[in-house]
């Protein structure tokens, strides 16, 4: 199961209490993902058999994700804010929200992911050998 943890976190940070503090994510054997930041805020996500994602924070804010037949993803929160993304043949990601803001992501040869927004803010994510993802 493949998640774009950094991107989900970026979207949810905008709609919830999650901060840009170190955030760690872990996926259990049932495919449920739990992310916690250094401030103790928690985000839980799951993917159904169709590949649809649902993410909830401690306050009940929800983001739902869908993937179309071309692999393009769309995430929508409870307020109707939308984030759309696509991945090119090189694995580079481009994400845009309703206001035209862009987040670009790339993965290096070691599997580390870097996301950069229009203002130059950067989030780096790495996944260890146990499948735990840490974003800073």
WOPERA-V205876 format. One record per run of one state. SS is the DSSP state (A for helix, B for strand, O for the rest). FROM is the first residue (numbers start at 0). LEN is the number of residues. Records with the same first field share a line. If there is no record, write none. Layout:
SS=FROM-LEN + FROM-LEN
This chain:
O=0-4 + 15-7 + 27-5 + 37-4 + 47-5 + 57-4 + 67-5 + 77-4 + 87-5 + 97-4 + 107-5 + 117-4 + 127-5 + 135-1
A=4-11
B=22-5 + 32-5 + 41-6 + 52-5 + 61-6 + 72-5 + 81-6 + 92-5 + 101-6 + 112-5 + 121-6 + 132-3
